[in-house]
Amino acid sequence: MTAPHLSAAARRRLIRTSAGIGLVGVLALAGCGRTDAAADSATTTVDDSPATGTVEVWVPDGDGTGLETVIEPFLEENPDVDVELTVIPEDEYNTKLSSAIAAGTAPDVAQLYTESQAQFIKGGSFAAVPDGLVDEDSFFSGAWDAGTVDGTTYSVPWYAYTYALVYRADLAAEAGVEAPTTWDEFPAFLQALQDAGADHGFSADVGWDSYTGQFVAQLDWQAGGDLISDDGSAWTLDTDEMVSALSHYASYFTGGYTSTDGPSFLDSQPYFVEGKTASIVTGPWVIGQYDDVAGQDGWTAENVATAPVPAGDGGSISSLGGGSWGVLADSDNSDASWKLIQYLSDEDTQLTQYADYGSLPAVESAWSDPTIADQSLLDAYFEQMKTARTYPQSTTWPQIATQLGAEMEAVARGTKTAEQAASDIQSFADSLGTGTE
């Protein structure tokens, strides 16, 4: 289905497909198979001539919302290019992209998640970014570095975010406390929120999955640790810093500041609005959602505040997430594909993208635009972006993060010590390797 606000000419040239289980087969019938010679014709430079031909684009459904609007000016400026946009369920996206690559039926352009793109770009499936396509210094450094392997960059950042502390400002004011800046200050802050009426001071991630593991990884950085050796050849998880991270997270539960039983991810916002929980470390998307949950315009402005995450011995460090664009190494139309990505990486385009559906820019200077800069609740996220780190660009990290979440559950429930969990996750990671062997 095409967006009704597109011009007639652009609408004819933008094909949007909602894809389910039969996606790969449908696209194969549409003729997106590759020739053996395609990989030898990768674009190394991009000129100023208009884009032509057809560009097939895959994007997950959450991130693909509103993309038609963002692409419309590109279609108007390049009248001889067609964009075939295929939207895939988010929870199936990486699997379907992997399958399509293996089958030779992948698109020209695919979105890659910042957190998990290593499994694709390290396999040689994506082409190197052409020289001079974009100014790499215009992006948050972590966003750019996430797509770089051995000095070669394979993806261009599209949007970026990090995590910050979001808390009930009204309860904090009632308790007479300010946001904590260190781990040591955090327990008293959470207790004060509970004394002001919250059931629990903190909303922890109790999915006990990769997202839990990613949060533990952030705590490891805050403790001064590193998840992997500098050369990427060995995991460094059985460390004093990891023990400190696991112990610190467990203290949220043992101290009574959160519960091992919830809220679940889908319940976290209603719990926060209702005062069942009073703080959470989460992404910036919640800022635009609390009013809807509360059913009251202005509720967020009156009741919510943000701050950088409390610092351990290693500082206030969060993770960098987001999305990037890459061109498949065997694309039939890499020239037009890179021109589309060049357009999507432009500051004005990324501001349009933010205005249309709240996806924060990966171009750092765009955060100075009043549409973002005037929103005080985003200030903490901007500060946090400057020190945000990317998860290891290892093909085995997603599995290790999932197991780390399971280890965290054992520590939180008291069935393992932090020391045992650190040792066990190290053994598990060693069995998988780093993907560089």
C-alpha positions as CSV (number, residue, x, y, z in Angstrom):
1,M,0.0,0.0,0.0
2,T,1.3,3.4,-0.9
3,A,1.0,6.5,1.2
4,P,-1.9,8.7,0.1
5,H,0.0,12.0,0.4
6,L,2.7,11.0,-2.2
7,S,2.5,12.8,-5.5
8,A,1.0,10.8,-8.3
9,A,4.4,10.4,-10.0
10,A,6.1,9.3,-6.8
11,R,3.3,7.0,-5.9
12,R,3.7,5.1,-9.2
13,R,7.3,4.6,-8.4
14,L,7.1,3.5,-4.8
15,I,5.9,-0.1,-4.3
16,R,5.4,-1.0,-0.6
17,T,5.0,-4.7,0.3
18,S,4.0,-5.9,3.7
19,A,5.9,-9.2,4.0
20,G,5.1,-12.2,6.1
21,I,6.2,-15.9,6.1
22,G,6.4,-16.2,2.3
23,L,8.6,-13.1,1.8
24,V,11.6,-14.7,0.3
25,G,9.7,-16.7,-2.2
26,V,7.6,-13.7,-3.2
27,L,10.6,-11.6,-3.9
28,A,12.3,-14.4,-5.8
29,L,9.3,-14.6,-8.1
30,A,9.6,-10.8,-8.6
31,G,13.0,-11.3,-10.1
32,C,15.4,-10.2,-7.4
33,G,17.9,-13.0,-7.8
34,R,21.5,-12.0,-8.5
35,T,24.0,-12.7,-11.2
36,D,27.4,-14.1,-10.4
37,A,29.0,-11.1,-12.0
38,A,27.1,-8.6,-9.8
39,A,29.6,-8.7,-6.9
40,D,32.4,-7.7,-9.3
41,S,30.6,-4.4,-10.2
42,A,30.3,-2.8,-6.8
43,T,30.2,1.0,-6.8
44,T,33.3,2.6,-5.4
45,T,32.4,6.2,-6.1
46,V,29.1,8.0,-6.5
47,D,28.6,11.0,-8.8
48,D,26.0,13.8,-8.8
49,S,23.9,12.3,-11.7
50,P,20.3,11.3,-11.0
51,A,19.6,7.8,-9.7
52,T,18.0,5.5,-12.3
53,G,16.5,2.0,-12.4
54,T,14.9,0.0,-9.6
55,V,16.1,-0.2,-6.0
56,E,14.7,-2.9,-3.7
57,V,14.7,-2.0,0.0
58,W,14.0,-4.1,3.0
59,V,13.2,-2.7,6.4
60,P,11.6,-4.0,9.6
61,D,8.1,-2.9,10.3
62,G,8.8,-0.8,13.3
63,D,11.5,1.2,11.7
64,G,9.8,1.2,8.3
65,T,6.8,3.3,9.6
66,G,6.6,6.5,7.6
67,L,9.5,5.7,5.4
68,E,7.4,6.5,2.3
69,T,7.1,10.1,3.4
70,V,10.9,10.4,3.9
71,I,11.6,8.9,0.5
72,E,9.2,11.1,-1.4
73,P,11.6,14.0,-2.1
74,F,14.2,11.5,-3.4
75,L,11.7,10.2,-5.9
76,E,10.7,13.7,-7.0
77,E,14.4,14.6,-7.5
78,N,15.2,11.4,-9.3
79,P,12.3,10.8,-11.7
80,D,13.8,7.8,-13.4
81,V,14.2,5.6,-10.2
82,D,11.7,3.2,-8.7
83,V,11.9,2.1,-5.1
84,E,10.4,-1.2,-4.1
85,L,10.0,-1.1,-0.3
86,T,9.4,-4.3,1.5
87,V,8.4,-4.2,5.2
88,I,9.1,-7.3,7.3
89,P,7.9,-8.1,10.8
90,E,10.6,-7.0,13.2
91,D,11.0,-10.2,15.0
92,E,11.6,-12.1,11.7
93,Y,13.8,-9.5,10.1
94,N,17.3,-10.8,10.7
95,T,16.3,-14.4,10.1
96,K,14.7,-13.5,6.8
97,L,17.6,-11.4,5.7
98,S,20.1,-14.1,6.5
99,S,18.0,-16.6,4.5
100,A,17.6,-14.3,1.6
101,I,21.4,-13.7,1.5
102,A,22.1,-17.5,1.5
103,A,19.5,-18.0,-1.2
104,G,20.8,-15.2,-3.4
105,T,17.4,-13.4,-3.2
106,A,18.4,-10.4,-1.0
107,P,17.4,-6.9,-1.9
108,D,19.7,-4.1,-3.1
109,V,19.4,-2.2,0.2
110,A,18.8,-3.5,3.7
111,Q,18.5,-1.9,7.0
112,L,20.8,-3.3,9.6
113,Y,20.4,-3.0,13.4
114,T,23.4,-1.3,15.0
115,E,23.5,-3.9,17.7
116,S,23.6,-6.9,15.5
117,Q,24.9,-5.9,12.1
118,A,28.2,-7.7,12.7
119,Q,26.7,-11.0,11.7
120,F,26.0,-9.6,8.2
121,I,28.9,-7.3,7.4
122,K,31.6,-9.7,8.6
123,G,30.3,-12.3,6.3
124,G,31.2,-10.4,3.2
125,S,27.5,-9.9,2.2
126,F,27.6,-6.1,2.1
127,A,29.6,-3.8,-0.1
128,A,32.0,-1.2,1.3
129,V,30.7,2.4,1.6
130,P,32.0,4.3,-1.5
131,D,34.7,6.9,-0.8
132,G,33.3,10.3,-0.2
133,L,29.6,9.2,-0.1
134,V,29.1,10.9,3.3
135,D,31.1,12.8,5.9
136,E,31.8,10.1,8.5
137,D,32.6,12.9,11.1
138,S,29.0,14.1,10.9
139,F,27.7,11.1,12.7
140,F,28.0,10.1,16.3
141,S,31.3,8.2,16.4
142,G,29.8,5.1,17.9
143,A,27.2,4.9,15.2
144,W,29.7,5.1,12.4
145,D,32.2,2.7,14.1
146,A,29.6,0.0,14.5
147,G,29.6,-0.5,10.8
148,T,33.4,-0.6,10.4
149,V,35.4,-3.8,10.3
150,D,39.2,-3.8,9.9
151,G,39.2,-0.2,8.8
152,T,36.5,-0.6,6.1
153,T,33.0,0.7,6.6
154,Y,30.0,-1.3,5.3
155,S,27.0,0.7,6.5
156,V,25.8,4.3,6.9
157,P,24.0,5.3,10.1
158,W,20.3,6.2,9.7
159,Y,19.0,6.8,13.2
160,A,20.6,6.5,16.6
161,Y,19.6,6.3,20.3
162,T,20.9,5.4,23.7
163,Y,19.5,4.8,27.1
164,A,19.0,7.2,30.0
165,L,17.4,7.2,33.4
166,V,13.7,8.2,33.2
167,Y,12.0,8.9,36.5
168,R,8.9,10.3,38.1
169,A,9.9,13.9,38.7
170,D,6.7,14.5,40.8
171,L,7.6,11.8,43.3
172,A,11.3,12.9,43.4
173,A,10.2,16.4,44.2
174,E,7.8,15.2,46.9
175,A,10.7,13.2,48.4
176,G,13.1,16.1,48.1
177,V,15.7,14.2,46.1
178,E,17.5,14.8,42.8
179,A,18.6,12.2,40.2
180,P,21.5,10.1,41.3
181,T,24.8,10.5,39.5
182,T,26.6,7.4,40.9
183,W,25.8,3.8,41.8
184,D,26.3,4.6,45.4
185,E,23.6,7.3,45.3
186,F,21.1,5.1,43.5
187,P,19.6,3.0,46.4
188,A,18.7,6.0,48.5
189,F,17.1,7.6,45.5
190,L,15.0,4.5,44.8
191,Q,14.0,4.2,48.4
192,A,12.9,7.9,48.4
193,L,10.7,7.3,45.4
194,Q,9.1,4.4,47.2
195,D,8.6,6.5,50.4
196,A,6.8,9.0,48.1
197,G,4.3,6.4,47.1
198,A,5.8,4.2,44.4
199,D,5.4,0.4,44.8
200,H,8.9,-0.1,43.4
201,G,11.6,2.5,42.8
202,F,12.9,0.9,39.7
203,S,11.5,-1.0,36.7
204,A,14.0,-3.8,35.7
205,D,14.1,-5.8,32.6
206,V,12.8,-9.2,33.6
207,G,12.7,-10.8,30.2
208,W,15.9,-12.6,31.2
209,D,16.9,-12.6,27.5
210,S,19.3,-10.7,25.2
211,Y,17.9,-7.4,26.3
212,T,18.6,-8.2,30.0
213,G,22.1,-9.3,28.9
214,Q,22.7,-6.0,27.1
215,F,21.7,-4.1,30.2
216,V,24.3,-6.1,32.2
217,A,26.8,-5.3,29.5
218,Q,26.2,-1.6,30.1
219,L,26.7,-2.1,33.8
220,D,30.0,-3.8,33.1
221,W,31.1,-0.8,31.1
222,Q,30.0,1.5,34.0
223,A,32.1,-0.7,36.3
224,G,35.1,-0.1,34.1
225,G,35.1,-3.4,32.3
226,D,35.4,-4.5,28.7
227,L,33.4,-7.3,27.2
228,I,36.0,-8.3,24.7
229,S,39.8,-7.9,24.2
230,D,41.1,-4.9,22.2
231,D,42.0,-7.1,19.3
232,G,38.6,-8.9,19.4
233,S,40.1,-12.3,19.8
234,A,38.9,-13.2,23.3
235,W,35.9,-12.6,25.6
236,T,36.7,-10.9,28.9
237,L,33.7,-11.7,31.0
238,D,35.0,-13.5,34.1
239,T,36.3,-10.3,35.6
240,D,35.9,-8.2,38.8
241,E,34.0,-5.7,36.8
242,M,31.5,-8.2,35.5
243,V,31.0,-9.5,39.1
244,S,30.4,-5.9,40.2
245,A,27.9,-5.4,37.4
246,L,26.0,-8.6,38.2
247,S,26.0,-7.8,41.9
248,H,24.8,-4.3,41.3
249,Y,21.9,-5.4,39.2
250,A,21.0,-8.1,41.7
251,S,20.9,-5.4,44.5
252,Y,17.9,-3.8,42.8
253,F,16.0,-7.0,43.5
254,T,17.5,-8.0,46.9
255,G,17.1,-4.4,48.1
256,G,13.3,-4.5,47.3
257,Y,13.6,-1.7,44.7
258,T,12.2,-3.9,41.9
259,S,10.6,-7.3,41.4
260,T,11.8,-10.5,39.6
261,D,8.1,-10.9,38.5
262,G,7.6,-7.8,36.5
263,P,6.6,-5.6,34.9
264,S,7.2,-7.2,31.5
265,F,8.3,-5.0,28.6
266,L,4.7,-4.3,27.5
267,D,3.6,-3.4,31.0
268,S,6.5,-1.1,31.9
269,Q,4.9,2.1,30.7
270,P,1.5,1.6,32.4
271,Y,3.3,0.7,35.6
272,F,5.4,3.9,35.4
273,V,2.3,6.1,34.8
274,E,0.3,4.4,37.6
275,G,3.2,4.8,40.1
276,K,3.8,1.0,40.4
277,T,7.3,1.8,39.3
278,A,9.0,5.2,39.5
279,S,12.2,5.0,37.3
280,I,13.5,3.0,34.4
281,V,16.6,3.0,32.1
282,T,15.1,3.1,28.7
283,G,15.2,4.7,25.2
284,P,13.9,8.1,24.1
285,W,10.8,6.7,22.4
286,V,8.9,6.7,25.8
287,I,9.0,10.5,25.9
288,G,6.4,10.7,23.2
289,Q,4.3,7.8,24.6
290,Y,3.5,8.5,28.2
291,D,0.8,11.1,27.5
292,D,-1.1,8.5,25.5
293,V,-0.7,5.9,28.2
294,A,-1.9,8.4,30.8
295,G,-4.7,9.6,28.6
296,Q,-3.7,13.2,29.3
297,D,-1.9,15.8,27.2
298,G,0.9,17.3,29.2
299,W,1.2,14.5,31.7
300,T,4.8,13.8,30.7
301,A,5.9,17.4,31.0
302,E,4.4,17.6,34.5
303,N,5.6,14.3,35.9
304,V,8.7,13.0,34.1
305,A,12.4,13.9,34.2
306,T,15.5,12.3,32.6
307,A,19.1,12.1,33.6
308,P,22.2,10.3,32.5
309,V,22.6,6.8,33.9
310,P,24.3,6.6,37.3
311,A,28.1,6.1,37.0
312,G,30.1,3.3,38.4
313,D,33.9,3.4,38.7
314,G,34.1,3.5,34.9
315,G,31.7,6.4,34.4
316,S,28.2,7.0,33.1
317,I,28.1,4.8,30.0
318,S,25.2,3.5,28.1
319,S,24.9,1.6,24.8
320,L,24.3,2.9,21.4
321,G,21.5,1.4,19.4
322,G,19.8,2.3,16.1
323,G,19.7,1.5,12.5
324,S,22.0,1.7,9.5
325,W,21.7,1.2,5.8
326,G,23.9,-1.1,3.7
327,V,24.0,-2.2,0.1
328,L,24.3,-5.9,-0.7
329,A,27.6,-6.8,-2.4
330,D,25.7,-8.4,-5.3
331,S,23.3,-5.6,-5.8
332,D,22.1,-5.2,-9.4
333,N,21.9,-1.4,-8.9
334,S,24.5,-0.3,-6.4
335,D,24.9,3.2,-7.8
336,A,21.2,4.1,-7.3
337,S,21.2,2.3,-4.0
338,W,24.1,4.3,-2.6
339,K,22.4,7.5,-3.8
340,L,19.3,6.6,-1.9
341,I,21.4,6.0,1.2
342,Q,23.3,9.3,0.7
343,Y,19.9,11.0,0.7
344,L,18.7,9.2,3.8
345,S,21.9,10.2,5.7
346,D,21.4,14.0,5.0
347,E,20.7,16.1,8.1
348,D,17.5,17.6,6.7
349,T,16.3,14.1,5.7
350,Q,16.9,12.8,9.2
351,L,15.1,15.8,10.7
352,T,12.1,15.0,8.5
353,Q,12.3,11.4,9.6
354,Y,12.3,12.6,13.3
355,A,9.3,14.9,12.7
356,D,7.3,12.2,10.9
357,Y,7.9,9.3,13.4
358,G,10.2,10.3,16.2
359,S,13.3,8.4,15.0
360,L,16.3,10.4,16.4
361,P,19.0,11.4,13.9
362,A,22.4,9.7,13.7
363,V,23.8,13.0,12.4
364,E,25.0,14.8,15.5
365,S,24.4,18.3,14.3
366,A,20.7,17.6,13.7
367,W,20.3,17.4,17.5
368,S,20.9,21.2,17.5
369,D,17.7,21.8,15.5
370,P,15.0,23.4,17.7
371,T,12.6,20.5,17.1
372,I,15.0,18.4,19.2
373,A,17.0,20.9,21.1
374,D,14.0,22.6,22.7
375,Q,12.8,19.3,24.2
376,S,14.5,19.3,27.6
377,L,13.7,15.7,28.2
378,L,16.0,14.7,25.4
379,D,19.0,16.6,26.8
380,A,20.1,13.6,28.9
381,Y,20.0,11.4,25.8
382,F,22.2,13.8,23.9
383,E,24.7,13.9,26.7
384,Q,24.6,10.1,27.0
385,M,25.2,9.7,23.2
386,K,28.6,11.3,23.6
387,T,29.9,8.4,25.7
388,A,27.6,5.6,24.4
389,R,29.4,2.4,23.4
390,T,28.5,-0.2,20.8
391,Y,28.2,-3.8,21.7
392,P,31.0,-6.1,20.4
393,Q,30.8,-6.4,16.7
394,S,31.0,-10.2,17.0
395,T,28.9,-12.7,15.2
396,T,28.5,-14.6,18.5
397,W,27.5,-11.6,20.7
398,P,23.7,-12.1,20.3
399,Q,23.9,-15.6,21.7
400,I,26.2,-14.5,24.5
401,A,23.9,-11.6,25.4
402,T,21.0,-14.0,25.6
403,Q,22.9,-16.4,27.9
404,L,24.1,-13.4,30.0
405,G,20.4,-12.6,30.5
406,A,19.8,-16.1,31.8
407,E,22.8,-15.8,34.1
408,M,21.5,-12.6,35.5
409,E,18.2,-14.2,36.3
410,A,20.0,-16.9,38.4
411,V,21.8,-14.2,40.3
412,A,18.7,-12.1,40.9
413,R,16.8,-15.1,42.1
414,G,19.7,-16.2,44.4
415,T,20.4,-19.5,42.7
416,K,23.9,-18.4,41.7
417,T,26.5,-16.0,43.0
418,A,27.7,-13.2,40.8
419,E,31.1,-15.0,40.7
420,Q,29.6,-18.2,39.5
421,A,27.6,-16.4,36.8
422,A,30.7,-14.6,35.6
423,S,32.6,-17.8,35.4
424,D,29.8,-19.6,33.6
425,I,29.2,-16.9,31.0
426,Q,32.9,-16.8,30.3
427,S,32.9,-20.6,29.7
428,F,29.9,-20.3,27.4
429,A,31.4,-17.4,25.5
430,D,34.7,-19.3,25.1
431,S,32.8,-22.3,23.6
432,L,31.4,-20.0,20.9
433,G,34.5,-17.9,20.3
434,T,34.4,-14.3,19.0
435,G,33.7,-15.1,15.4
436,T,37.1,-13.9,14.3
437,E,38.8,-17.3,14.2
